[in-house]
């Protein structure tokens, strides 16, 4: 699993913003621990790329375009290799970012730290099959010279943390390796901190897109401040979507999912439901009225939870939800959702006290019927009991057969 963030180019990233292509899939598959401190270009051939096609002389505009592209690519592939000192400088900068900033809102940042934030082009979080977690950051110390830095957490005892760097033109990590100076207990929290620090302090124009397409089902997002962020195509679990601030967030095409294994109905299930309803409703109130689909999805989930605990509710308890569901934006839900979901929300928005009490009564009756097989049944009448006939087996054991079997006993 990997989450791919590209502040510069959203959802169509094929390399860094300077056209130096990086094949991240190949990086993940081919990554090797460096045996020596070779420079990334020691074993690579530098070949200029030439383009030609039939009829060049008849298409001067196309010829100019191809020559321009060829020049850019050749410039990218003829970049001088990085020195060991440059590798270590990037490592030091990233370690400072992670370990030395206690608060996301800390200001002012040092000039060195501010510079590194302004140079980050791509952040990836990956958790592979070997219980190994890593953060990969593409930075640009100087124009047209991107470096990929791999912050690696290996699940061992004790855990080891290290950073590897390499020019993003190269598909093999062959740079310096340096151990992180302090322990990191939770790499997911580390990743969120790094991304949020980037949002708060980077001067890049598209920094608010850093979470676009993020797979948040791997994170418990309860209580997070996501205000102002672009979250297009991001994924969330309803169960973890509690008390989040989505003010001014772009939730277009956001994907909401239920966990595969819902909590069992234990003795504290009512407390769990209360926490879910209150947390989801708090989140719902922060969502812009323009984000119709997100509002409809979360509102529908809240109603489903209310129905689950309706036996413990009064009409007064649902008034605050009705006030929200009666907003004008909910009348427009038919545009983005199904008639069934729209009608369910509208029903709860307009439900009167009598209608609520009738609904509660029907729900309780259905619950009794569904549990009728667990009820203690009355004993049968003594006169109606068919005791049958008692026979003695050759072994001396006596058994009783019903009258139905008397006629077939020899």
C-alpha beads as a LAMMPS data file, in Angstrom:
LAMMPS data file: protein, C-alpha beads

410 atoms
409 bonds

1 atom types
1 bond types

-500.0 500.0 xlo xhi
-500.0 500.0 ylo yhi
-500.0 500.0 zlo zhi

Masses

1 110.0

Atoms # bond

1 1 1 0.000 0.000 0.000
2 1 1 1.272 3.425 -0.836
3 1 1 -0.196 6.876 -0.646
4 1 1 1.063 9.173 -3.336
5 1 1 1.122 12.925 -2.747
6 1 1 2.080 15.341 -5.452
7 1 1 1.567 18.999 -4.555
8 1 1 2.877 20.130 -7.932
9 1 1 0.884 17.912 -10.299
10 1 1 -2.267 16.313 -8.877
11 1 1 -3.188 12.703 -9.817
12 1 1 -1.062 12.650 -12.986
13 1 1 2.397 12.473 -11.470
14 1 1 4.973 10.673 -13.607
15 1 1 8.103 12.302 -12.264
16 1 1 9.272 15.386 -10.461
17 1 1 8.172 18.846 -11.518
18 1 1 11.324 19.354 -13.586
19 1 1 10.605 16.440 -15.965
20 1 1 13.240 14.180 -14.400
21 1 1 11.307 10.930 -14.435
22 1 1 11.202 8.797 -11.279
23 1 1 9.747 5.302 -11.442
24 1 1 8.552 4.875 -7.872
25 1 1 7.173 1.370 -8.485
26 1 1 10.590 0.230 -9.612
27 1 1 12.172 1.967 -6.662
28 1 1 9.997 -0.003 -4.272
29 1 1 10.861 -3.292 -5.983
30 1 1 14.556 -2.718 -6.634
31 1 1 15.560 -0.897 -3.486
32 1 1 18.733 -2.303 -1.946
33 1 1 20.795 -1.384 1.076
34 1 1 23.994 0.293 -0.123
35 1 1 27.174 -1.724 0.222
36 1 1 29.404 1.240 -0.514
37 1 1 28.985 4.966 -0.775
38 1 1 28.915 4.958 -4.561
39 1 1 27.553 7.945 -6.318
40 1 1 24.307 7.218 -8.128
41 1 1 25.795 7.739 -11.579
42 1 1 28.915 5.579 -11.141
43 1 1 27.444 2.639 -13.052
44 1 1 25.022 4.424 -15.324
45 1 1 25.580 5.380 -18.929
46 1 1 24.884 8.910 -20.030
47 1 1 23.368 8.745 -23.496
48 1 1 21.905 11.691 -25.324
49 1 1 18.453 11.132 -26.774
50 1 1 17.755 12.068 -30.377
51 1 1 14.303 12.208 -31.977
52 1 1 13.574 11.969 -35.689
53 1 1 10.578 11.098 -37.794
54 1 1 9.810 10.989 -41.519
55 1 1 9.124 14.297 -43.181
56 1 1 10.811 16.522 -40.613
57 1 1 11.461 19.192 -43.185
58 1 1 7.740 19.475 -43.916
59 1 1 6.703 20.013 -40.283
60 1 1 8.801 22.852 -38.817
61 1 1 6.496 23.349 -35.796
62 1 1 6.619 19.672 -34.851
63 1 1 10.376 19.614 -35.411
64 1 1 10.828 22.556 -33.037
65 1 1 8.684 20.884 -30.395
66 1 1 10.592 17.574 -30.624
67 1 1 13.958 19.326 -30.496
68 1 1 12.848 21.251 -27.411
69 1 1 11.732 18.056 -25.684
70 1 1 14.975 16.323 -26.636
71 1 1 16.995 19.204 -25.190
72 1 1 15.110 19.105 -21.883
73 1 1 15.499 15.334 -21.503
74 1 1 19.178 15.413 -22.365
75 1 1 19.749 18.207 -19.856
76 1 1 18.062 16.076 -17.211
77 1 1 20.218 13.019 -17.956
78 1 1 23.493 14.944 -18.028
79 1 1 23.096 16.454 -14.544
80 1 1 26.327 16.047 -12.548
81 1 1 26.185 13.447 -9.760
82 1 1 25.566 14.480 -6.177
83 1 1 28.409 14.524 -3.717
84 1 1 28.379 12.714 -0.392
85 1 1 28.214 16.074 1.351
86 1 1 25.003 16.932 -0.511
87 1 1 23.455 13.627 0.495
88 1 1 24.267 14.182 4.159
89 1 1 22.979 17.761 4.028
90 1 1 19.546 16.543 2.867
91 1 1 19.534 13.859 5.562
92 1 1 20.360 16.424 8.253
93 1 1 17.624 18.772 7.032
94 1 1 14.937 16.088 7.105
95 1 1 16.012 14.814 10.515
96 1 1 15.711 18.381 11.823
97 1 1 12.226 18.682 10.360
98 1 1 11.029 15.470 11.982
99 1 1 12.715 15.660 15.367
100 1 1 13.283 19.309 16.210
101 1 1 9.903 20.908 15.503
102 1 1 7.645 20.248 18.471
103 1 1 4.575 22.159 17.261
104 1 1 3.205 22.316 13.731
105 1 1 2.498 26.021 14.209
106 1 1 6.028 26.804 15.376
107 1 1 7.230 30.038 13.807
108 1 1 9.533 31.260 12.609
109 1 1 11.333 28.274 11.126
110 1 1 15.035 28.315 10.534
111 1 1 16.056 29.336 7.057
112 1 1 17.406 25.854 6.377
113 1 1 14.132 24.170 7.421
114 1 1 12.002 26.657 5.481
115 1 1 14.100 25.994 2.389
116 1 1 13.623 22.242 2.603
117 1 1 9.843 22.631 2.904
118 1 1 9.761 24.833 -0.179
119 1 1 11.689 22.184 -2.142
120 1 1 9.568 19.115 -1.339
121 1 1 7.709 17.945 -4.449
122 1 1 6.362 14.551 -3.422
123 1 1 5.649 12.594 -0.237
124 1 1 4.835 8.878 -0.219
125 1 1 3.817 6.641 2.674
126 1 1 4.203 2.900 2.074
127 1 1 3.664 -0.162 4.229
128 1 1 4.914 -3.324 2.582
129 1 1 4.255 -7.016 3.188
130 1 1 7.296 -7.453 5.429
131 1 1 5.956 -5.144 8.157
132 1 1 8.341 -2.495 6.932
133 1 1 7.199 1.110 6.874
134 1 1 8.836 3.870 4.944
135 1 1 8.401 7.495 3.980
136 1 1 9.832 8.630 0.666
137 1 1 10.310 12.325 0.011
138 1 1 11.428 13.901 -3.263
139 1 1 13.253 17.159 -2.635
140 1 1 15.047 19.578 -4.875
141 1 1 18.172 21.073 -3.273
142 1 1 18.977 22.939 -6.473
143 1 1 16.935 23.418 -9.658
144 1 1 16.784 20.316 -11.883
145 1 1 18.621 18.169 -9.304
146 1 1 15.973 16.259 -7.335
147 1 1 16.948 13.866 -4.545
148 1 1 14.774 11.017 -3.297
149 1 1 15.117 10.435 0.431
150 1 1 13.889 7.181 1.939
151 1 1 13.113 7.258 5.655
152 1 1 12.987 3.588 6.594
153 1 1 11.468 1.976 9.677
154 1 1 12.271 -1.715 10.030
155 1 1 10.085 -3.710 12.423
156 1 1 12.818 -5.387 14.396
157 1 1 13.734 -5.626 18.059
158 1 1 14.900 -3.032 18.649
159 1 1 13.424 -1.106 15.737
160 1 1 15.928 0.492 13.390
161 1 1 15.402 3.819 11.696
162 1 1 17.509 5.045 8.835
163 1 1 17.515 7.459 5.930
164 1 1 18.771 6.733 2.439
165 1 1 19.048 9.266 -0.352
166 1 1 19.551 9.048 -4.079
167 1 1 19.077 11.227 -7.121
168 1 1 15.526 10.645 -8.335
169 1 1 16.886 10.082 -11.847
170 1 1 18.306 6.805 -10.583
171 1 1 16.152 3.811 -9.705
172 1 1 18.464 2.299 -7.078
173 1 1 19.134 3.733 -3.641
174 1 1 22.908 3.947 -3.526
175 1 1 23.584 7.004 -1.422
176 1 1 24.704 7.532 2.135
177 1 1 22.802 5.815 4.918
178 1 1 22.461 7.461 8.314
179 1 1 20.633 6.253 11.393
180 1 1 18.028 8.568 12.896
181 1 1 19.229 9.967 16.220
182 1 1 15.991 9.351 18.137
183 1 1 13.330 6.676 18.417
184 1 1 10.078 7.002 16.488
185 1 1 7.211 5.084 18.038
186 1 1 4.558 5.578 15.372
187 1 1 5.533 6.107 11.749
188 1 1 1.966 7.013 10.777
189 1 1 2.016 9.873 13.254
190 1 1 5.429 10.828 11.896
191 1 1 4.045 10.870 8.379
192 1 1 1.039 13.012 9.325
193 1 1 3.297 15.434 11.166
194 1 1 5.620 15.761 8.175
195 1 1 2.703 16.334 5.782
196 1 1 1.019 18.855 8.101
197 1 1 4.280 20.710 8.654
198 1 1 4.585 20.916 4.883
199 1 1 1.056 22.319 4.566
200 1 1 1.652 24.853 7.330
201 1 1 5.045 26.125 6.258
202 1 1 5.683 25.390 2.593
203 1 1 5.419 28.373 0.268
204 1 1 4.463 26.192 -2.712
205 1 1 1.198 27.328 -4.300
206 1 1 -0.330 23.835 -4.382
207 1 1 0.660 22.770 -0.861
208 1 1 -3.015 22.291 0.156
209 1 1 -3.222 19.365 -2.292
210 1 1 -0.718 17.284 -0.335
211 1 1 -3.471 14.951 0.996
212 1 1 -5.364 14.610 -2.289
213 1 1 -6.053 10.934 -2.979
214 1 1 -4.865 9.886 0.478
215 1 1 -5.924 6.457 1.755
216 1 1 -6.839 7.512 5.304
217 1 1 -8.269 4.076 6.118
218 1 1 -4.808 3.284 7.474
219 1 1 -4.990 6.176 9.946
220 1 1 -7.285 6.968 12.852
221 1 1 -8.217 10.520 11.915
222 1 1 -10.331 11.279 15.020
223 1 1 -9.887 14.894 16.107
224 1 1 -7.721 15.943 13.157
225 1 1 -7.846 19.433 11.635
226 1 1 -8.306 18.989 7.861
227 1 1 -9.670 22.471 7.217
228 1 1 -8.831 23.995 3.862
229 1 1 -7.265 20.844 2.395
230 1 1 -8.064 19.345 -1.004
231 1 1 -9.232 15.781 -0.275
232 1 1 -10.466 14.738 -3.725
233 1 1 -10.628 10.925 -4.049
234 1 1 -9.415 10.464 -0.469
235 1 1 -10.761 7.486 1.520
236 1 1 -12.060 7.486 5.100
237 1 1 -13.649 4.980 7.460
238 1 1 -16.873 6.235 9.034
239 1 1 -15.809 4.703 12.346
240 1 1 -12.686 6.900 12.475
241 1 1 -14.304 10.031 11.057
242 1 1 -15.029 11.603 14.449
243 1 1 -14.681 15.260 15.502
244 1 1 -12.761 16.216 12.349
245 1 1 -12.683 19.824 11.187
246 1 1 -13.458 19.867 7.442
247 1 1 -14.115 23.628 7.271
248 1 1 -13.400 24.904 3.729
249 1 1 -12.058 21.457 2.767
250 1 1 -12.670 20.218 -0.775
251 1 1 -14.472 16.871 -0.345
252 1 1 -15.327 16.348 -4.005
253 1 1 -15.543 12.604 -4.775
254 1 1 -14.384 11.679 -1.279
255 1 1 -14.890 7.960 -0.608
256 1 1 -16.422 6.809 2.701
257 1 1 -16.226 3.167 3.760
258 1 1 -17.418 0.960 6.622
259 1 1 -14.995 -1.353 8.361
260 1 1 -15.396 -5.013 7.439
261 1 1 -15.659 -6.157 11.054
262 1 1 -18.006 -3.887 13.023
263 1 1 -17.791 -3.838 16.792
264 1 1 -19.696 -6.599 18.578
265 1 1 -22.729 -5.727 20.718
266 1 1 -21.045 -5.911 24.083
267 1 1 -22.168 -4.386 27.371
268 1 1 -20.689 -1.007 26.365
269 1 1 -22.236 -0.959 22.884
270 1 1 -24.555 1.941 23.729
271 1 1 -21.561 4.014 24.798
272 1 1 -19.874 3.165 21.501
273 1 1 -22.965 4.283 19.571
274 1 1 -23.125 7.571 21.492
275 1 1 -19.473 8.260 20.712
276 1 1 -19.970 7.472 17.014
277 1 1 -23.112 9.598 16.662
278 1 1 -21.689 12.598 18.504
279 1 1 -18.351 12.410 16.669
280 1 1 -19.896 12.046 13.216
281 1 1 -22.382 14.847 13.867
282 1 1 -19.554 17.124 15.017
283 1 1 -17.757 16.347 11.749
284 1 1 -20.931 16.864 9.702
285 1 1 -21.379 20.393 11.051
286 1 1 -17.958 21.436 9.699
287 1 1 -18.597 20.269 6.116
288 1 1 -19.388 22.978 3.590
289 1 1 -22.930 23.006 2.225
290 1 1 -21.442 22.639 -1.267
291 1 1 -20.067 19.181 -0.429
292 1 1 -23.461 17.539 -0.938
293 1 1 -22.354 13.943 -1.339
294 1 1 -20.172 14.008 1.775
295 1 1 -23.033 15.519 3.777
296 1 1 -25.503 12.929 2.522
297 1 1 -23.173 9.979 3.242
298 1 1 -22.400 11.028 6.803
299 1 1 -25.991 12.101 7.556
300 1 1 -27.238 8.707 6.369
301 1 1 -24.763 6.927 8.646
302 1 1 -25.867 9.035 11.633
303 1 1 -29.517 8.126 10.957
304 1 1 -28.632 4.435 10.762
305 1 1 -26.919 4.658 14.158
306 1 1 -29.907 6.550 15.608
307 1 1 -32.227 3.768 14.440
308 1 1 -29.974 1.213 16.132
309 1 1 -30.408 2.865 19.531
310 1 1 -33.933 4.227 19.025
311 1 1 -35.253 2.343 22.085
312 1 1 -33.140 4.652 24.278
313 1 1 -34.107 7.870 22.450
314 1 1 -36.850 10.439 22.938
315 1 1 -38.199 12.894 20.402
316 1 1 -36.283 15.646 22.189
317 1 1 -33.030 13.782 21.501
318 1 1 -33.412 14.021 17.714
319 1 1 -34.338 17.715 17.488
320 1 1 -30.729 18.872 16.980
321 1 1 -30.323 16.403 14.096
322 1 1 -33.593 17.578 12.554
323 1 1 -32.380 21.166 12.674
324 1 1 -29.341 20.192 10.589
325 1 1 -31.267 17.968 8.148
326 1 1 -33.781 20.767 7.481
327 1 1 -31.115 22.981 5.912
328 1 1 -31.701 24.014 2.317
329 1 1 -28.634 22.130 1.058
330 1 1 -30.255 18.788 1.935
331 1 1 -33.057 19.534 -0.529
332 1 1 -30.458 19.309 -3.303
333 1 1 -29.268 15.824 -2.396
334 1 1 -31.294 14.228 -5.187
335 1 1 -28.668 15.545 -7.596
336 1 1 -25.840 13.512 -6.074
337 1 1 -27.425 10.537 -4.318
338 1 1 -30.136 7.881 -4.614
339 1 1 -33.843 8.457 -3.996
340 1 1 -33.727 5.992 -1.106
341 1 1 -31.022 7.916 0.758
342 1 1 -32.658 11.271 -0.019
343 1 1 -36.052 10.068 1.260
344 1 1 -34.484 8.614 4.424
345 1 1 -32.887 11.940 5.364
346 1 1 -36.029 13.881 4.444
347 1 1 -38.161 11.536 6.568
348 1 1 -36.064 12.223 9.658
349 1 1 -35.943 15.956 8.900
350 1 1 -39.744 16.239 8.895
351 1 1 -40.649 13.567 11.458
352 1 1 -43.221 14.707 14.047
353 1 1 -43.352 13.551 17.663
354 1 1 -46.219 11.166 16.955
355 1 1 -44.447 9.738 13.916
356 1 1 -41.285 9.230 15.962
357 1 1 -43.157 7.429 18.732
358 1 1 -44.913 5.223 16.162
359 1 1 -41.572 4.410 14.515
360 1 1 -40.036 3.608 17.908
361 1 1 -42.975 1.308 18.788
362 1 1 -42.735 -0.592 15.465
363 1 1 -38.977 -1.015 15.914
364 1 1 -39.411 -2.460 19.408
365 1 1 -42.147 -4.855 18.221
366 1 1 -39.972 -6.117 15.367
367 1 1 -37.121 -6.621 17.817
368 1 1 -39.366 -8.730 20.065
369 1 1 -40.470 -10.880 17.129
370 1 1 -36.916 -11.448 15.968
371 1 1 -35.985 -12.686 19.466
372 1 1 -39.138 -14.787 20.074
373 1 1 -37.273 -18.097 19.763
374 1 1 -35.300 -17.170 22.847
375 1 1 -38.429 -16.700 24.994
376 1 1 -39.277 -19.327 27.637
377 1 1 -42.220 -21.377 26.378
378 1 1 -44.981 -22.695 28.739
379 1 1 -44.889 -26.342 29.774
380 1 1 -47.306 -28.695 27.903
381 1 1 -50.515 -29.950 29.527
382 1 1 -49.958 -33.169 31.477
383 1 1 -52.894 -34.865 29.702
384 1 1 -51.449 -34.147 26.271
385 1 1 -48.067 -35.703 26.956
386 1 1 -47.462 -38.871 24.970
387 1 1 -45.384 -41.049 27.258
388 1 1 -45.441 -44.002 24.865
389 1 1 -44.319 -47.432 25.958
390 1 1 -41.351 -48.564 28.010
391 1 1 -39.259 -51.514 26.827
392 1 1 -36.341 -53.350 28.307
393 1 1 -33.295 -54.107 26.187
394 1 1 -31.266 -57.344 26.512
395 1 1 -28.573 -55.340 28.227
396 1 1 -31.015 -54.532 30.991
397 1 1 -31.354 -50.865 29.995
398 1 1 -34.920 -49.492 29.871
399 1 1 -35.964 -46.972 27.179
400 1 1 -39.278 -45.278 26.447
401 1 1 -40.696 -45.109 22.898
402 1 1 -43.585 -42.964 21.789
403 1 1 -46.881 -44.643 20.810
404 1 1 -45.927 -44.023 17.198
405 1 1 -43.357 -46.821 17.450
406 1 1 -45.431 -49.313 19.422
407 1 1 -46.858 -51.010 16.332
408 1 1 -43.446 -51.827 14.879
409 1 1 -41.988 -53.343 18.032
410 1 1 -41.956 -57.205 17.676

Bonds

1 1 1 2
2 1 2 3
3 1 3 4
4 1 4 5
5 1 5 6
6 1 6 7
7 1 7 8
8 1 8 9
9 1 9 10
10 1 10 11
11 1 11 12
12 1 12 13
13 1 13 14
14 1 14 15
15 1 15 16
16 1 16 17
17 1 17 18
18 1 18 19
19 1 19 20
20 1 20 21
21 1 21 22
22 1 22 23
23 1 23 24
24 1 24 25
25 1 25 26
26 1 26 27
27 1 27 28
28 1 28 29
29 1 29 30
30 1 30 31
31 1 31 32
32 1 32 33
33 1 33 34
34 1 34 35
35 1 35 36
36 1 36 37
37 1 37 38
38 1 38 39
39 1 39 40
40 1 40 41
41 1 41 42
42 1 42 43
43 1 43 44
44 1 44 45
45 1 45 46
46 1 46 47
47 1 47 48
48 1 48 49
49 1 49 50
50 1 50 51
51 1 51 52
52 1 52 53
53 1 53 54
54 1 54 55
55 1 55 56
56 1 56 57
57 1 57 58
58 1 58 59
59 1 59 60
60 1 60 61
61 1 61 62
62 1 62 63
63 1 63 64
64 1 64 65
65 1 65 66
66 1 66 67
67 1 67 68
68 1 68 69
69 1 69 70
70 1 70 71
71 1 71 72
72 1 72 73
73 1 73 74
74 1 74 75
75 1 75 76
76 1 76 77
77 1 77 78
78 1 78 79
79 1 79 80
80 1 80 81
81 1 81 82
82 1 82 83
83 1 83 84
84 1 84 85
85 1 85 86
86 1 86 87
87 1 87 88
88 1 88 89
89 1 89 90
90 1 90 91
91 1 91 92
92 1 92 93
93 1 93 94
94 1 94 95
95 1 95 96
96 1 96 97
97 1 97 98
98 1 98 99
99 1 99 100
100 1 100 101
101 1 101 102
102 1 102 103
103 1 103 104
104 1 104 105
105 1 105 106
106 1 106 107
107 1 107 108
108 1 108 109
109 1 109 110
110 1 110 111
111 1 111 112
112 1 112 113
113 1 113 114
114 1 114 115
115 1 115 116
116 1 116 117
117 1 117 118
118 1 118 119
119 1 119 120
120 1 120 121
121 1 121 122
122 1 122 123
123 1 123 124
124 1 124 125
125 1 125 126
126 1 126 127
127 1 127 128
128 1 128 129
129 1 129 130
130 1 130 131
131 1 131 132
132 1 132 133
133 1 133 134
134 1 134 135
135 1 135 136
136 1 136 137
137 1 137 138
138 1 138 139
139 1 139 140
140 1 140 141
141 1 141 142
142 1 142 143
143 1 143 144
144 1 144 145
145 1 145 146
146 1 146 147
147 1 147 148
148 1 148 149
149 1 149 150
150 1 150 151
151 1 151 152
152 1 152 153
153 1 153 154
154 1 154 155
155 1 155 156
156 1 156 157
157 1 157 158
158 1 158 159
159 1 159 160
160 1 160 161
161 1 161 162
162 1 162 163
163 1 163 164
164 1 164 165
165 1 165 166
166 1 166 167
167 1 167 168
168 1 168 169
169 1 169 170
170 1 170 171
171 1 171 172
172 1 172 173
173 1 173 174
174 1 174 175
175 1 175 176
176 1 176 177
177 1 177 178
178 1 178 179
179 1 179 180
180 1 180 181
181 1 181 182
182 1 182 183
183 1 183 184
184 1 184 185
185 1 185 186
186 1 186 187
187 1 187 188
188 1 188 189
189 1 189 190
190 1 190 191
191 1 191 192
192 1 192 193
193 1 193 194
194 1 194 195
195 1 195 196
196 1 196 197
197 1 197 198
198 1 198 199
199 1 199 200
200 1 200 201
201 1 201 202
202 1 202 203
203 1 203 204
204 1 204 205
205 1 205 206
206 1 206 207
207 1 207 208
208 1 208 209
209 1 209 210
210 1 210 211
211 1 211 212
212 1 212 213
213 1 213 214
214 1 214 215
215 1 215 216
216 1 216 217
217 1 217 218
218 1 218 219
219 1 219 220
220 1 220 221
221 1 221 222
222 1 222 223
223 1 223 224
224 1 224 225
225 1 225 226
226 1 226 227
227 1 227 228
228 1 228 229
229 1 229 230
230 1 230 231
231 1 231 232
232 1 232 233
233 1 233 234
234 1 234 235
235 1 235 236
236 1 236 237
237 1 237 238
238 1 238 239
239 1 239 240
240 1 240 241
241 1 241 242
242 1 242 243
243 1 243 244
244 1 244 245
245 1 245 246
246 1 246 247
247 1 247 248
248 1 248 249
249 1 249 250
250 1 250 251
251 1 251 252
252 1 252 253
253 1 253 254
254 1 254 255
255 1 255 256
256 1 256 257
257 1 257 258
258 1 258 259
259 1 259 260
260 1 260 261
261 1 261 262
262 1 262 263
263 1 263 264
264 1 264 265
265 1 265 266
266 1 266 267
267 1 267 268
268 1 268 269
269 1 269 270
270 1 270 271
271 1 271 272
272 1 272 273
273 1 273 274
274 1 274 275
275 1 275 276
276 1 276 277
277 1 277 278
278 1 278 279
279 1 279 280
280 1 280 281
281 1 281 282
282 1 282 283
283 1 283 284
284 1 284 285
285 1 285 286
286 1 286 287
287 1 287 288
288 1 288 289
289 1 289 290
290 1 290 291
291 1 291 292
292 1 292 293
293 1 293 294
294 1 294 295
295 1 295 296
296 1 296 297
297 1 297 298
298 1 298 299
299 1 299 300
300 1 300 301
301 1 301 302
302 1 302 303
303 1 303 304
304 1 304 305
305 1 305 306
306 1 306 307
307 1 307 308
308 1 308 309
309 1 309 310
310 1 310 311
311 1 311 312
312 1 312 313
313 1 313 314
314 1 314 315
315 1 315 316
316 1 316 317
317 1 317 318
318 1 318 319
319 1 319 320
320 1 320 321
321 1 321 322
322 1 322 323
323 1 323 324
324 1 324 325
325 1 325 326
326 1 326 327
327 1 327 328
328 1 328 329
329 1 329 330
330 1 330 331
331 1 331 332
332 1 332 333
333 1 333 334
334 1 334 335
335 1 335 336
336 1 336 337
337 1 337 338
338 1 338 339
339 1 339 340
340 1 340 341
341 1 341 342
342 1 342 343
343 1 343 344
344 1 344 345
345 1 345 346
346 1 346 347
347 1 347 348
348 1 348 349
349 1 349 350
350 1 350 351
351 1 351 352
352 1 352 353
353 1 353 354
354 1 354 355
355 1 355 356
356 1 356 357
357 1 357 358
358 1 358 359
359 1 359 360
360 1 360 361
361 1 361 362
362 1 362 363
363 1 363 364
364 1 364 365
365 1 365 366
366 1 366 367
367 1 367 368
368 1 368 369
369 1 369 370
370 1 370 371
371 1 371 372
372 1 372 373
373 1 373 374
374 1 374 375
375 1 375 376
376 1 376 377
377 1 377 378
378 1 378 379
379 1 379 380
380 1 380 381
381 1 381 382
382 1 382 383
383 1 383 384
384 1 384 385
385 1 385 386
386 1 386 387
387 1 387 388
388 1 388 389
389 1 389 390
390 1 390 391
391 1 391 392
392 1 392 393
393 1 393 394
394 1 394 395
395 1 395 396
396 1 396 397
397 1 397 398
398 1 398 399
399 1 399 400
400 1 400 401
401 1 401 402
402 1 402 403
403 1 403 404
404 1 404 405
405 1 405 406
406 1 406 407
407 1 407 408
408 1 408 409
409 1 409 410
